[in-house]
Amino acid sequence: MHVEDLRAYCLSKKGATEEFPFDDVTLCFKVMNKIFAIVPLDDEELKVNLKCDPDYAIELRESHPEVQPGFHMNKKHWNTVLCEDGLRDSLLRSFVDHSYEMVVKGMKKSDRLALEGM
């Protein structure tokens, strides 16, 4: 998957926005101001940090060499996914979906209802 394809997919999620809150090379995708994906644009290889259920994160790391503990993140809740190492696009999209759903699930009820109304 190319960075523009990943960007388009992240932005296709309901309520998703993008910004550079840390610096000029770290692209963050948010839903209701909560980060669900982080893409460092200055790396040679495309990778993305995604939120993940802790048990599922371990399972993914054991079954996919492209999935590693989250770089510069809480390794219990975040994975770094190497996007150019033969990982199927459909699998990467499912990881993005899971991250988005984890963030939405953790929101206050009022924020979830506002998101549903968008």
GUROPA-660021 format. One line per field, with one value per residue (C-alpha): x, y, z. Coordinates in nm, 2 decimals. Example, Ala and Ser with C-alpha at 12.3 -4.5 7.8 and 13.67 -1.06 7.14 Angstrom:
<atoms>
c1 = (1.23  1.37) $
c2 = (-0.45  -0.11) $
c3 = (0.78  0.71) $
</atoms>
This chain:
<atoms>
c1 = (0.00  0.12  0.10  -0.17  -0.38  -0.33  -0.42  -0.73  -0.85  -0.79  -0.98  -1.27  -1.36  -1.65  -1.54  -1.17  -0.94  -0.56  -0.30  0.06  0.04  0.40  0.61  0.61  0.67  0.44  0.10  -0.18  -0.53  -0.79  -1.15  -1.32  -0.97  -0.84  -0.55  -0.61  -0.32  0.03  0.24  0.60  0.65  1.03  1.10  1.22  0.97  0.60  0.48  0.19  0.13  -0.22  -0.41  -0.48  -0.65  -0.36  -0.44  -0.50  -0.17  0.03  -0.15  -0.08  0.29  0.33  0.16  0.28  0.65  0.53  0.36  0.58  0.54  0.45  0.76  0.76  0.42  0.27  0.36  0.07  -0.19  -0.01  0.15  0.38  0.29  0.54  0.33  0.57  0.69  0.44  0.14  -0.18  -0.37  -0.69  -0.51  -0.37  -0.72  -0.85  -0.58  -0.68  -1.05  -0.96  -0.76  -1.05  -1.30  -1.09  -1.07  -1.44  -1.52  -1.31  -1.49  -1.74  -2.10  -2.17  -1.88  -1.99  -2.34  -2.21  -2.00  -2.30  -2.48  -2.22) $
c2 = (0.00  0.35  0.64  0.81  0.50  0.47  0.83  0.80  0.50  0.66  0.97  0.76  0.67  0.86  1.18  1.12  1.42  1.46  1.69  1.72  1.79  1.69  1.81  1.85  1.48  1.29  1.26  1.17  1.06  1.13  1.07  1.32  1.45  1.10  0.95  0.62  0.61  0.77  0.77  0.90  1.05  1.08  0.70  0.53  0.25  0.32  0.22  0.31  0.30  0.16  0.11  -0.25  -0.47  -0.60  -0.97  -0.92  -0.72  -1.02  -1.25  -1.02  -0.99  -1.37  -1.44  -1.14  -1.04  -0.70  -0.62  -0.51  -0.35  0.02  0.23  0.52  0.41  0.21  -0.13  -0.30  -0.09  0.00  -0.18  -0.05  -0.21  -0.22  -0.16  -0.25  -0.60  -0.80  -0.73  -0.76  -0.42  -0.59  -0.70  -0.35  -0.20  -0.44  -0.33  0.04  -0.06  -0.23  0.08  0.31  0.09  0.07  0.45  0.49  0.23  0.42  0.75  0.90  0.81  1.17  1.17  0.84  0.98  1.29  1.08  0.86  1.18  1.29) $
c3 = (0.00  -0.08  0.16  -0.04  -0.04  0.34  0.38  0.17  0.37  0.71  0.59  0.47  0.83  0.97  1.14  1.06  1.03  0.97  1.12  1.22  1.60  1.68  1.39  1.01  0.93  1.17  1.02  1.26  1.19  1.45  1.52  1.76  1.84  1.94  1.75  1.57  1.33  1.31  1.00  1.01  0.66  0.70  0.70  0.39  0.44  0.49  0.84  1.06  1.44  1.51  1.84  1.92  2.18  2.39  2.34  1.97  1.95  2.08  1.84  1.54  1.64  1.66  1.33  1.11  1.10  0.96  1.30  1.58  1.92  1.88  1.81  2.07  2.19  2.47  2.34  2.52  2.32  2.00  1.71  1.44  1.10  0.82  0.51  0.24  0.35  0.16  0.39  0.19  0.16  0.28  0.60  0.66  0.61  0.87  1.12  1.05  1.11  1.44  1.56  1.46  1.64  1.95  1.97  1.91  2.17  2.43  2.38  2.61  2.51  2.42  2.17  2.02  1.97  1.81  1.58  1.48  1.40  1.14) $
</atoms>
